[in-house]
Amino acid sequence: MSWFIGIDVGSVCTKAVITNGGEIVACQTSLSGADYKRTADKVLQKIIDEADLRHQQVTAIVATGVGAGNVRLAHHCTSDIVCTARGTHSLLPLARMAIDVGGQSVRVIRVDSGGQVTNFAVSEKCAAGSGQFVEAVANVLRIELADFGPLSLTSANPVVFGTGCAVFGETEAITMVCEGVPREDVAAGVNRALADKICSLVRRMGVEEPCAICGGGALNAGLIKSVEEALELRLLVPLLPHAVTALGAAVIARSLESCDPGLGTDDQATR
């Protein structure tokens, strides 16, 4: 029996998925923090424990994300864009476009019928165009990040942010709260502002359906609704959307077994 782990060490969160026979057996998520190596070790140990395995039973580990090079037990490191495409295809084989809303950026990826990347675009490195903007305003509103989407859906009058900068946007949010603007209207305004950035990137690529949304942003129901309304389409939301890229790494780990039957036979893995 073969077990495969994909680990995505992102700038904000580290996600890991373990699969067996193509099925997800366990999933772990942790804040990445400043020490990617330590976090990766901790997440790998947690997911192996959750699956009730020993390290020697894991056939292959593939790492991806900004901190992939810090995963000392990885057999292979690969592109997060490729992993997102593979993970999306594994869960939603009909999807031809994936919108990945991460903590640091947004990526729009075209995927063919075999799960291969045919084209992609990445947002500029600005927090206003990523999940960091939502997190910053959630702190201003003093609500849990998980409550941000549901709260925004109750809004009757979403505010309009007058800036495309997350720093100034956060300041605007503080001013609005002090002036008594309902929290739900501020939250809805943030989702609309982020949706505008996402949709601009999607239109630049050219919309292709079926279209999926993944990454941590896909846990925000209010953001999904805002993007759907702006693009006038229905988005597909996969299982465990925040871990799609890690799943893609596990899919790639499984494909490595056929290339190297000796994978997983040694206690110490190498890249």
N, C-alpha and C positions, 0 to 999 in steps of 0.2 A: 504494500500500500504506500502510495507516494503523497507527500505533503509539501505544499509550496507556500512560501510567504512573499508578499509584496509589501514594501514599506516606503511610504512617501513622507520624507522629512521636509515639511514646508516651513516657511518663515514664521508662521504663527502656530500651527499644530502639526504633530506627527501622527500619521495614521498607518495602521498595519492590518493586513488581511491574511488569513491562512485559509487555503483551499485544499480540498481533496476530491478528486474526480470532477473538477470543475465547479464544485459547490462550495459556497462560503461556509466555513466551519466556525470561525471566530473573527472578531473585529475589535481593535483597540485604538483609542485616541488619547493623546496627551498634548498639553501645551509644549511647544518645542523649547522655549526658554533660550538661554544664551549658550548652553552646552549641548550642541546637537549630538555629539558622540554619547554622552551620558543618557540623554533622552532616548536615543535609538536603542541602546542596550536595555534600558528599562522597559520600553514598549515591546521589544522582541521577547524578553523574558516573560512579560505579562501574557502575551498572546500564546506563547508556547505552554505556559501553565494553564491557561484557560482551555486549551485544546487537550490538556492532559497528556502532553508529549515530552520527549527528551530532545535536546538539540540534535542528537545523532539521527533522529528519525526524520528530520526535515531534509527533503531532497535538494531543494535549491531556494535561495533567498535573492531577490532582486530589489535593489534600492533605486529610488528616484527622488526628485525634488531638489531644492536648493542645497540641502545638507546631505545629499546622497553619499558623498565622498567620506562622510563620517561614520558610515555604517560598517564597522570593521568585520562583521560576519557575512557581509553580502558576497555572493558569488559573482555578481554582475551589477553594474550601474547603467541606467539608461535614461533617455529623455522623458520628462514628465508629460510632454505633449503627446508622444507616442503612447505612453501608458494611459493617458486619459482617453485616447481614441480606442485602445484595446478594451479598457474597462467598460466604456459606454457600449461598445459593440457586443461585449459579453452579456450585458444585461438587457440592452435594447438593440437587437441586431438590425432593425429596420431604420434606425436613426441615421441620418446623413449629415447632421451637424450637431456639434456639442458646444454649449456655452458653459465654460468653467469659471465660476465666480469664486476666486480665492481671496485670502487675506491681504495679498500684496498686489494682485493684478487680475485682469479678466482676459481669458483666452477664448477665441472662437475657432473651432477646428472642424474642417470638413472631413468626413469619413466615408470611405467607399464600402461596398458590400462585403468586403473581406476584413473590415476593421482597420484598414491602412489609412494613414493621413495623406490627403491629397492637397490640402492647403490649410494655412492657419494665419491668424493675426493675434497680436498681443497688445493690450492697452499700454498707454504710457505709464511710467512709474509715478503714479500720483494716487494718494490715499483716497481721493474723492471718487476714483473709478474702481474701487475695490471694497472688500468687506470691512476694511479698517474704518471707513467713514461710518458705517452702521454701528460698529463697536464703540467708536468715540461718542456718538450721539446717544447710544444706549446708556453710557456712563453719565452723560449730562442729564438724561431723563431719570436716572437712578432705577433702571429696570434691568432684569436679566436679559441676556442676548436672546434666549429662547422665547421670551415674551414679546420681542420687538415686532415680529411679523403679525401675530394675532392682534396686537394692539393697533397696528397701522390699519388693519382691515376694518376697524370700527370707526375710522375717520369719516366725517361728512364734509370737511373743508381742508384738504391737504394744503399745507403752506408751499410757497415757491421759494427756493433758495436762490439768492441773487449772485452766487459765486460758484465757480467750478473748482475751488480750492477747499480741501478738507479742513485746513486750519481755520480759514475764515468761515467755513460752513459751521464748524463747531462753535465758533464765537456767535454766529447768527442764532444757532440753536439755544445757546445760553441766554441771549437777549430775549428770544421768543418766550422761553420758560419764565423769565423774570417779568415779562409783560402779561403773563397769564394765558398764553396760547395753549390750548389743550394738548397734552402729550401725544395723543393719537394723531393729531393733525401734523405735529412735527415729525413723528415717525413715518407717516405716509409721505410727507414731503421729501424725506431722505430717500425712501425707496424709489420715488419717482425720479429724483435727481440721479440716483445710481442707475436706474433703468434707462434713462436718457443716454448715459455714457455707454452702457452695454449695447443698446440698440444702434447707436452710431457706428460701433465697431462691427456689428452684425450686418448692417446695411452696406458698409464698405466692402465686406466680403461677398455680399449677395445672399439673401435668405434662401435656405434650402430645407425643405421639410421631408420627413419628420425631423423636428429639432428637439434636442434634449438639453436640459440644464443640470449641472452638477457642481460639485464644490460646496464649501460651507454656505455660500449664498443660496443654494437650493433648499436649505432648511428654513428659509425666510419666505413664508407663504405670501406676505405682502409684496415682496420684491418680484416673485413669480407672477403675481397678478398684474403688476405694473408693466413688466416686460411683455406679457401676453397682450395686454391692451394696446401697448405702443406698436407691437409688430402685427397685431391682428391675427394671431395664431394660438394654437394650444401647445404648450410645451410638455414634453415627456419628462417625468421625474423618476429616475431610477431608484432602486433599493439602495439604502445607505449612500445617498448622493455625495456626502462629504468624503467617502472612502473610495470613490470610483477610480481615482488615479492609483491608489494602492492596490486595488483589485487588478487593474491593468498590469501592474508590475508582477503580480502573482500569476497572471495569464502568461506573461513572457517567461517567468521562471519555469512554468510547466513546459513551455516549448523548448527550453534549454536542455531538458532531460533527454530528448531524442537526439540532440546534437552531441551530448556528452554523457553517456550512460554511467560514468563514474561519479557524477555529481552526488553529493550527500554521503559519500562513503567514508569521508575523513571527519574527524572531530573539529578541525580548524578549517573554516571556509576561507576561500580567497576570492578576490575580485577577478 
